[in-house]
Amino acid sequence: MKSLSRRGRVTIGAAALAAVGAATFGTVSANASAPAAVPATAAASGTTTTSTHLTIDAATRAAQAALDAAERENQRVTVAVVDRNGNTVVTLRGDGAGPQSYESAERKAFTAVSWNAPTSELAGRLEQTPNLKDIPGTLFLGGGVPVTARNAPIAGIGVAGAPSGTLDEKYAQAGAAALAR
């Protein structure tokens, strides 16, 4: 058998490497483009829960009722409604409401639903536990009320912009009352 020249051996070696590389690339590509089917597994009975949420229509109705209550008294406020998880569902910024009122209303609503209590009540807890104010996203000032269904919080309504937390909370209560009608 005839011995190959150096040039021949390099050429054959390069061709062999190219073939191995092409085969490897093809295998990886085939695996990446067609993942193996994983059969679905059903959760065992009793391992899941069902939660109640406000519809967008109900949240909008509550926010509008709170805004209307404030406007009847010539107050410029922002109203926010959040879901059980603290996610904003709707925010209405009234004409002339201050720029700080938007975030404050959302944070009051978040705080009310998180603790299932009016924020005016929660503000009193700061005396015993001042670290509560350090929890991200919360605001312990009057103006937030929870909305419940079957004794569980399902939403929070926050109002900000009136001269006092007492007024803000009064308007938030008007929003919650609109859901009972």
C-alpha positions as CSV (number, residue, x, y, z in Angstrom):
1,M,0.0,0.0,0.0
2,K,1.3,3.4,-1.0
3,S,2.1,5.9,1.7
4,L,0.3,9.2,1.5
5,S,2.1,12.5,1.3
6,R,1.9,15.0,4.0
7,R,-0.5,17.1,1.9
8,G,-2.7,14.1,1.4
9,R,-2.9,13.2,5.1
10,V,-3.8,16.8,6.0
11,T,-6.6,16.8,3.3
12,I,-8.0,13.4,4.5
13,G,-7.8,14.6,8.2
14,A,-9.6,17.8,7.4
15,A,-12.3,15.9,5.5
16,A,-12.8,13.5,8.4
17,L,-13.1,16.4,10.9
18,A,-15.6,18.1,8.6
19,A,-17.7,14.9,8.5
20,V,-17.6,14.4,12.2
21,G,-18.5,18.1,12.8
22,A,-21.4,17.9,10.3
23,A,-22.8,14.8,12.0
24,T,-22.5,16.4,15.4
25,F,-24.1,19.6,14.2
26,G,-26.9,17.7,12.6
27,T,-27.6,15.8,15.7
28,V,-27.6,18.9,17.9
29,S,-29.9,20.7,15.4
30,A,-32.3,17.8,15.3
31,N,-32.5,17.7,19.1
32,A,-32.9,21.5,19.3
33,S,-35.6,21.7,16.7
34,A,-37.8,18.9,17.9
35,P,-37.9,18.5,21.7
36,A,-39.1,15.3,23.1
37,A,-42.8,15.3,24.0
38,V,-43.3,15.3,27.7
39,P,-46.6,13.8,28.8
40,A,-48.9,16.1,30.8
41,T,-49.4,15.2,34.5
42,A,-52.6,16.1,36.2
43,A,-52.4,17.5,39.7
44,A,-53.8,15.4,42.5
45,S,-57.2,16.3,43.8
46,G,-57.0,18.8,46.6
47,T,-53.7,20.3,45.6
48,T,-55.0,23.4,43.9
49,T,-57.2,26.3,45.0
50,T,-59.6,28.6,43.2
51,S,-59.5,32.3,43.9
52,T,-62.0,35.1,43.3
53,H,-61.1,38.2,41.4
54,L,-62.9,41.4,40.5
55,T,-63.7,41.8,36.8
56,I,-62.3,44.8,35.0
57,D,-65.9,46.1,34.8
58,A,-66.3,45.8,38.6
59,A,-62.9,47.4,39.3
60,T,-63.7,50.3,36.9
61,R,-67.1,50.8,38.6
62,A,-65.5,50.9,42.0
63,A,-62.8,53.3,40.9
64,Q,-65.4,55.6,39.2
65,A,-67.6,55.6,42.3
66,A,-64.7,56.7,44.5
67,L,-63.6,59.4,42.0
68,D,-67.2,60.6,41.8
69,A,-67.5,60.8,45.6
70,A,-64.3,62.9,45.7
71,E,-65.4,65.2,42.9
72,R,-68.8,65.9,44.6
73,E,-66.7,67.4,47.4
74,N,-64.3,69.2,45.0
75,Q,-61.4,67.0,45.8
76,R,-58.8,66.2,43.2
77,V,-57.7,62.6,43.7
78,T,-56.4,59.5,42.1
79,V,-58.0,56.1,42.6
80,A,-56.3,52.8,42.1
81,V,-57.8,49.3,42.3
82,V,-55.5,46.3,42.7
83,D,-56.2,42.6,42.5
84,R,-55.6,40.0,45.3
85,N,-51.9,39.8,44.2
86,G,-51.4,43.6,44.4
87,N,-51.4,44.0,40.6
88,T,-53.0,47.2,39.4
89,V,-56.3,46.5,37.6
90,V,-57.4,50.1,37.0
91,T,-56.2,53.6,38.0
92,L,-58.2,56.8,37.4
93,R,-56.4,60.1,37.9
94,G,-58.9,62.8,38.5
95,D,-58.6,66.2,36.8
96,G,-56.0,68.3,38.7
97,A,-54.8,65.4,41.0
98,G,-51.2,65.9,42.1
99,P,-48.4,63.9,40.5
100,Q,-47.6,62.1,43.8
101,S,-51.2,60.8,44.1
102,Y,-50.9,58.2,41.4
103,E,-48.2,56.1,43.1
104,S,-49.7,56.8,46.6
105,A,-53.1,55.5,45.6
106,E,-51.6,52.3,44.2
107,R,-49.5,51.7,47.3
108,K,-52.4,52.3,49.6
109,A,-54.5,49.8,47.6
110,F,-51.6,47.3,47.7
111,T,-51.2,47.7,51.5
112,A,-55.0,47.3,52.2
113,V,-55.3,44.1,50.2
114,S,-52.0,42.7,51.6
115,W,-53.1,43.0,55.2
116,N,-56.9,42.8,54.6
117,A,-57.4,46.0,56.6
118,P,-58.0,49.7,56.0
119,T,-54.7,51.5,55.9
120,S,-55.8,54.0,58.6
121,E,-56.0,51.0,60.9
122,L,-52.6,49.7,59.8
123,A,-51.0,53.1,60.3
124,G,-51.6,52.6,64.0
125,R,-49.6,49.4,63.9
126,L,-46.4,51.4,63.0
127,E,-46.1,52.4,66.7
128,Q,-45.5,48.8,67.8
129,T,-43.8,47.7,64.6
130,P,-42.1,50.6,62.8
131,N,-40.3,48.3,60.4
132,L,-43.6,47.7,58.6
133,K,-43.0,50.9,56.7
134,D,-39.9,49.3,55.1
135,I,-41.8,46.7,53.2
136,P,-41.6,47.5,49.5
137,G,-44.7,48.9,47.8
138,T,-46.6,49.7,51.0
139,L,-47.9,53.0,52.3
140,F,-49.3,53.2,55.8
141,L,-51.5,56.3,55.4
142,G,-55.3,56.5,55.5
143,G,-56.9,56.0,52.1
144,G,-56.8,52.3,51.3
145,V,-59.6,49.7,51.9
146,P,-59.7,46.0,51.2
147,V,-62.5,44.4,49.2
148,T,-63.5,40.9,50.4
149,A,-65.5,37.9,49.2
150,R,-66.2,35.1,51.5
151,N,-64.1,36.8,54.2
152,A,-61.0,36.7,52.0
153,P,-59.4,39.8,50.4
154,I,-59.8,39.9,46.6
155,A,-58.9,43.5,45.9
156,G,-57.8,46.8,47.4
157,I,-59.0,50.3,46.6
158,G,-56.6,53.2,47.3
159,V,-57.3,56.9,47.1
160,A,-54.7,59.7,47.4
161,G,-54.7,63.4,46.9
162,A,-57.3,64.8,49.3
163,P,-56.1,67.0,52.2
164,S,-56.3,64.1,54.7
165,G,-56.2,60.3,54.8
166,T,-59.6,60.4,56.4
167,L,-61.1,61.9,53.3
168,D,-59.1,59.6,51.0
169,E,-60.5,56.6,53.0
170,K,-64.0,57.9,52.8
171,Y,-63.8,58.0,49.0
172,A,-62.2,54.5,48.9
173,Q,-65.1,53.2,51.0
174,A,-67.5,54.8,48.5
175,G,-65.8,52.7,45.8
176,A,-66.1,49.5,47.8
177,A,-69.7,50.2,48.6
178,A,-70.4,50.5,44.8
179,L,-69.5,46.8,44.5
180,A,-72.2,45.8,47.0
181,R,-75.0,47.2,44.8
